[in-house]
Amino acid sequence: MKMKINYVLLSFLIVSSVSAAPPTNIHYERSKMLGSYYFRPAESADLIGIVLVSCPFDGERAFIGAASGANRADADRAIAERGARFPLEVAKALIK
């Protein structure tokens, strides 16, 4: 049995899923920033940040991401909301 593919619908689903904003990791207003650590990889203009936050429902969590924002507080917030998960033990070792 051959399956007919609706390419218009398929392309719409792909475009809409890519252009949609990614879900946030935490509810920043209810969380407490415990610390952050920034470094610049060799030969790169971008900063990478690791943030450690205390979430009221999930406990302590760590995230890593590209630093963006006008200042450190904005960068911390952006990484906490949209960064990738990072091992908690490593983050605690870096952020003392």
C-alpha positions in Angstrom: 0.0 0.0 0.0 1.5 3.3 -1.1 1.1 6.3 1.2 0.4 9.7 -0.3 2.4 12.5 1.3 1.0 15.9 1.5 4.2 17.9 0.9 2.5 21.3 1.6 1.3 20.1 5.0 4.7 18.5 5.8 6.6 21.7 4.9 4.2 23.8 7.0 4.8 21.5 10.0 8.5 21.7 9.6 8.6 25.5 9.3 6.2 26.1 12.1 8.1 23.8 14.5 11.5 25.4 13.6 10.2 29.0 13.9 8.4 28.4 17.2 10.1 29.7 20.3 11.7 26.9 22.3 10.0 26.1 25.7 11.5 27.7 28.7 13.4 25.6 31.3 12.3 27.3 34.4 10.0 29.9 35.7 12.7 32.5 36.4 10.7 34.8 38.6 10.2 32.0 41.1 13.7 30.8 41.0 16.8 32.0 42.8 20.1 32.5 40.9 22.8 30.8 42.9 25.8 31.7 40.7 27.2 31.7 37.2 30.5 31.0 35.4 31.5 32.4 32.0 34.3 31.4 29.7 35.4 32.2 26.2 36.5 29.3 24.0 39.8 29.8 22.1 39.5 31.9 19.0 35.8 32.8 19.6 34.1 36.1 20.2 31.2 34.5 22.0 30.9 33.8 25.7 29.6 30.5 27.1 27.8 30.6 30.4 26.9 28.0 33.0 24.3 29.0 35.6 23.2 27.4 38.8 19.6 28.1 39.9 17.4 26.9 42.7 13.9 26.1 41.5 11.1 25.9 44.0 9.7 22.7 42.5 12.8 20.9 41.1 15.5 21.9 43.5 18.9 22.9 42.2 19.5 22.8 38.4 22.3 23.8 36.1 22.2 25.1 32.5 24.7 26.0 29.8 24.3 28.3 26.9 25.6 31.2 24.8 25.7 34.4 26.7 23.3 37.0 25.3 21.9 40.2 26.8 23.1 43.6 27.7 24.6 42.6 31.0 25.4 39.6 33.2 21.9 39.5 34.8 20.2 39.3 31.4 22.7 36.7 30.2 22.1 34.6 33.4 18.3 34.8 32.8 18.5 33.9 29.1 20.7 30.8 29.9 18.5 29.7 32.8 15.4 30.0 30.6 16.7 28.6 27.3 20.0 26.8 28.0 20.7 23.1 27.8 20.9 21.1 30.9 24.3 20.7 32.5 25.6 18.2 35.1 24.9 19.7 38.5 28.0 18.4 40.2 30.3 20.0 37.5 28.4 23.3 37.8 28.8 23.3 41.6 32.6 22.6 41.2 32.9 25.6 38.8 30.7 27.9 40.7 31.9 28.0 44.3 
